[in-house]
Amino acid sequence: DPEIMVDFCRCVEAVFGTDPSAQVTARCHPVTGVITQQVSLSWKGALQFLEFCGLPPVLSDQTAVPAAIRRSPRSLVLEFLGAYAEGDGQVGSRSIEFASASSWLLEEGQLLCLNRGVVGRRSTINGYGRLAFMGEDGSRLARLLHPYLITPRKRSAAAALAWTPATKRNTNLD
């Protein structure tokens, strides 16, 4: 989503004083036609900063929630979960779901949500982990994450899910 890249560039500029937007490249998938954007940052200082923040250079199946996030105040944890929902999450009319190659990342994400009174279910589909929040828990998580979502598409989906009347929800999902 272009809004995510704009937000990312804004954050990089705020932290490092350099606007990386000139290094953003777009690519169109030859089969699906989906356009994605990427930015490659190879500044030694940036890489050291990310590692210091608990984001070492590891393969995707080895990622985890950084210790700094696990120890952070509620608003920063929700900011992290909102960013995760933007990147590897799906906010729909009936649920919020996260996907990852890292089962450890999903387990820690599940615990972060459980600490906020939201129960999620983990499963594995085609080798990838999935963490789903449905029913009242999906609605509760949508209310928590709504202020932290960036893209209009996910913000409106979260708003619809968050304020869906209990009589309209599938109680089998609770």
C-alpha positions as a Markdown table, in Angstrom:
| # | Residue | x | y | z |
|---|---|---|---|---|
| 1 | Asp | 0.0 | 0.0 | 0.0 |
| 2 | Pro | 1.4 | 3.4 | -0.9 |
| 3 | Glu | 0.3 | 4.9 | 2.4 |
| 4 | Ile | 2.5 | 2.4 | 4.3 |
| 5 | Met | 5.5 | 3.4 | 2.2 |
| 6 | Val | 4.9 | 7.1 | 2.8 |
| 7 | Asp | 4.6 | 6.4 | 6.5 |
| 8 | Phe | 7.8 | 4.3 | 6.5 |
| 9 | Cys | 9.7 | 7.1 | 4.7 |
| 10 | Arg | 8.4 | 9.6 | 7.2 |
| 11 | Cys | 9.6 | 7.4 | 10.1 |
| 12 | Val | 13.0 | 6.9 | 8.5 |
| 13 | Glu | 13.4 | 10.6 | 8.0 |
| 14 | Ala | 12.3 | 11.3 | 11.6 |
| 15 | Val | 14.9 | 8.9 | 13.0 |
| 16 | Phe | 17.8 | 9.3 | 10.6 |
| 17 | Gly | 17.3 | 12.7 | 9.1 |
| 18 | Thr | 17.3 | 11.4 | 5.5 |
| 19 | Asp | 14.3 | 11.0 | 3.2 |
| 20 | Pro | 14.6 | 7.6 | 1.5 |
| 21 | Ser | 11.6 | 8.2 | -0.9 |
| 22 | Ala | 14.0 | 8.7 | -3.9 |
| 23 | Gln | 15.1 | 5.0 | -3.3 |
| 24 | Val | 11.6 | 3.6 | -3.5 |
| 25 | Thr | 11.0 | 1.4 | -6.5 |
| 26 | Ala | 7.8 | 0.0 | -7.8 |
| 27 | Arg | 7.3 | -3.4 | -9.5 |
| 28 | Cys | 4.3 | -4.9 | -11.2 |
| 29 | His | 3.8 | -8.7 | -10.8 |
| 30 | Pro | 3.7 | -10.2 | -14.4 |
| 31 | Val | 0.7 | -12.5 | -13.7 |
| 32 | Thr | -1.4 | -10.8 | -11.1 |
| 33 | Gly | -0.7 | -7.2 | -12.1 |
| 34 | Val | -0.3 | -6.2 | -8.4 |
| 35 | Ile | 2.0 | -3.3 | -8.0 |
| 36 | Thr | 4.4 | -3.5 | -5.0 |
| 37 | Gln | 6.9 | -1.0 | -3.7 |
| 38 | Gln | 10.2 | -1.6 | -2.0 |
| 39 | Val | 13.0 | 0.4 | -0.6 |
| 40 | Ser | 16.5 | -0.9 | 0.0 |
| 41 | Leu | 18.4 | 0.8 | 2.8 |
| 42 | Ser | 21.9 | -0.4 | 3.4 |
| 43 | Trp | 23.2 | 2.3 | 5.8 |
| 44 | Lys | 25.4 | 0.8 | 8.4 |
| 45 | Gly | 24.0 | 3.0 | 11.1 |
| 46 | Ala | 20.4 | 2.1 | 10.2 |
| 47 | Leu | 21.2 | -1.6 | 10.3 |
| 48 | Gln | 22.9 | -1.2 | 13.7 |
| 49 | Phe | 20.0 | 0.8 | 15.0 |
| 50 | Leu | 17.5 | -1.9 | 13.9 |
| 51 | Glu | 19.6 | -4.6 | 15.5 |
| 52 | Phe | 19.8 | -2.6 | 18.7 |
| 53 | Cys | 16.0 | -2.3 | 18.7 |
| 54 | Gly | 15.7 | -6.1 | 18.5 |
| 55 | Leu | 15.4 | -6.6 | 14.8 |
| 56 | Pro | 18.5 | -8.6 | 13.8 |
| 57 | Pro | 19.0 | -9.7 | 10.2 |
| 58 | Val | 17.3 | -13.2 | 10.3 |
| 59 | Leu | 15.2 | -15.2 | 7.9 |
| 60 | Ser | 11.5 | -14.7 | 8.1 |
| 61 | Asp | 10.8 | -18.0 | 9.9 |
| 62 | Gln | 13.1 | -16.9 | 12.7 |
| 63 | Thr | 11.5 | -13.5 | 13.5 |
| 64 | Ala | 10.1 | -12.6 | 16.9 |
| 65 | Val | 8.5 | -9.7 | 18.6 |
| 66 | Pro | 11.4 | -7.5 | 19.8 |
| 67 | Ala | 12.0 | -7.5 | 23.5 |
| 68 | Ala | 11.7 | -3.7 | 23.5 |
| 69 | Ile | 8.1 | -4.1 | 22.2 |
| 70 | Arg | 7.2 | -6.8 | 24.8 |
| 71 | Arg | 8.4 | -4.4 | 27.5 |
| 72 | Ser | 6.7 | -1.3 | 26.1 |
| 73 | Pro | 3.7 | 0.6 | 27.2 |
| 74 | Arg | 0.2 | -0.3 | 25.9 |
| 75 | Ser | 0.2 | 2.3 | 23.2 |
| 76 | Leu | 3.5 | 1.2 | 21.6 |
| 77 | Val | 2.4 | -2.5 | 21.7 |
| 78 | Leu | -0.8 | -1.5 | 19.9 |
| 79 | Glu | 1.2 | 0.6 | 17.4 |
| 80 | Phe | 3.3 | -2.5 | 16.7 |
| 81 | Leu | 0.3 | -4.7 | 16.3 |
| 82 | Gly | -1.3 | -2.1 | 14.0 |
| 83 | Ala | 1.8 | -2.1 | 11.9 |
| 84 | Tyr | 1.9 | -5.8 | 11.8 |
| 85 | Ala | -1.8 | -5.9 | 10.7 |
| 86 | Glu | -0.9 | -3.4 | 7.9 |
| 87 | Gly | 2.0 | -5.6 | 6.7 |
| 88 | Asp | 1.1 | -9.2 | 7.3 |
| 89 | Gly | -2.4 | -8.9 | 8.4 |
| 90 | Gln | -5.9 | -9.1 | 6.9 |
| 91 | Val | -8.7 | -7.1 | 8.4 |
| 92 | Gly | -12.0 | -8.4 | 7.1 |
| 93 | Ser | -15.7 | -8.1 | 7.8 |
| 94 | Arg | -15.6 | -11.2 | 10.2 |
| 95 | Ser | -12.1 | -11.4 | 11.5 |
| 96 | Ile | -8.6 | -10.1 | 11.8 |
| 97 | Glu | -5.8 | -12.5 | 10.8 |
| 98 | Phe | -2.1 | -12.4 | 10.9 |
| 99 | Ala | 0.2 | -14.7 | 8.8 |
| 100 | Ser | 3.9 | -15.5 | 9.2 |
| 101 | Ala | 6.5 | -18.1 | 8.5 |
| 102 | Ser | 7.6 | -17.7 | 12.1 |
| 103 | Ser | 5.5 | -19.7 | 14.6 |
| 104 | Trp | 7.3 | -17.9 | 17.4 |
| 105 | Leu | 6.3 | -14.5 | 16.1 |
| 106 | Leu | 2.7 | -15.6 | 16.0 |
| 107 | Glu | 2.8 | -17.1 | 19.5 |
| 108 | Glu | 4.3 | -13.9 | 20.9 |
| 109 | Gly | 1.7 | -11.8 | 19.0 |
| 110 | Gln | -1.0 | -14.1 | 20.5 |
| 111 | Leu | 0.3 | -13.4 | 24.0 |
| 112 | Leu | 0.5 | -9.6 | 23.4 |
| 113 | Cys | -3.2 | -9.7 | 22.4 |
| 114 | Leu | -4.1 | -12.0 | 25.3 |
| 115 | Asn | -2.5 | -9.4 | 27.6 |
| 116 | Arg | -5.1 | -6.9 | 26.2 |
| 117 | Gly | -8.0 | -9.3 | 26.8 |
| 118 | Val | -8.2 | -10.6 | 23.2 |
| 119 | Val | -8.1 | -14.3 | 22.5 |
| 120 | Gly | -6.8 | -15.6 | 19.1 |
| 121 | Arg | -6.4 | -19.0 | 17.6 |
| 122 | Arg | -3.3 | -20.2 | 15.9 |
| 123 | Ser | -3.2 | -22.7 | 13.0 |
| 124 | Thr | -1.0 | -23.7 | 10.2 |
| 125 | Ile | -2.0 | -23.7 | 6.5 |
| 126 | Asn | 0.5 | -24.8 | 3.8 |
| 127 | Gly | 3.4 | -24.4 | 6.2 |
| 128 | Tyr | 2.6 | -20.8 | 7.2 |
| 129 | Gly | 1.3 | -19.9 | 10.6 |
| 130 | Arg | -2.0 | -18.1 | 11.0 |
| 131 | Leu | -3.3 | -16.2 | 14.0 |
| 132 | Ala | -7.0 | -15.4 | 13.8 |
| 133 | Phe | -9.3 | -13.3 | 15.9 |
| 134 | Met | -13.0 | -13.9 | 15.3 |
| 135 | Gly | -16.3 | -13.0 | 16.8 |
| 136 | Glu | -16.2 | -10.8 | 19.9 |
| 137 | Asp | -12.4 | -11.1 | 20.1 |
| 138 | Gly | -12.1 | -9.9 | 16.5 |
| 139 | Ser | -14.4 | -7.0 | 17.2 |
| 140 | Arg | -12.4 | -6.1 | 20.4 |
| 141 | Leu | -9.1 | -6.3 | 18.6 |
| 142 | Ala | -10.5 | -4.1 | 15.8 |
| 143 | Arg | -11.5 | -1.5 | 18.3 |
| 144 | Leu | -8.0 | -1.5 | 19.8 |
| 145 | Leu | -6.1 | -1.4 | 16.5 |
| 146 | His | -8.4 | 1.0 | 14.6 |
| 147 | Pro | -6.5 | 4.2 | 15.7 |
| 148 | Tyr | -3.2 | 2.7 | 14.7 |
| 149 | Leu | -4.0 | 1.6 | 11.2 |
| 150 | Ile | -2.8 | 3.7 | 8.3 |
| 151 | Thr | -4.5 | 2.5 | 5.1 |
| 152 | Pro | -8.0 | 3.7 | 4.6 |
| 153 | Arg | -9.0 | 0.2 | 3.4 |
| 154 | Lys | -8.0 | -1.5 | 6.7 |
| 155 | Arg | -9.2 | 1.4 | 8.9 |
| 156 | Ser | -12.7 | 1.2 | 7.4 |
| 157 | Ala | -12.7 | -2.6 | 7.6 |
| 158 | Ala | -11.6 | -2.4 | 11.3 |
| 159 | Ala | -14.3 | 0.2 | 12.0 |
| 160 | Ala | -17.0 | -2.0 | 10.5 |
| 161 | Leu | -15.8 | -5.0 | 12.4 |
| 162 | Ala | -15.3 | -3.1 | 15.7 |
| 163 | Trp | -18.8 | -1.7 | 15.8 |
| 164 | Thr | -20.7 | -4.6 | 14.4 |
| 165 | Pro | -23.7 | -5.2 | 16.7 |
| 166 | Ala | -23.4 | -8.5 | 18.7 |
| 167 | Thr | -26.7 | -9.6 | 17.1 |
| 168 | Lys | -25.0 | -9.5 | 13.7 |
| 169 | Arg | -22.0 | -11.6 | 14.7 |
| 170 | Asn | -21.7 | -15.3 | 14.3 |
| 171 | Thr | -21.7 | -16.6 | 17.9 |
| 172 | Asn | -20.1 | -19.9 | 16.7 |
| 173 | Leu | -16.9 | -17.9 | 16.3 |
| 174 | Asp | -16.7 | -16.8 | 20.0 |
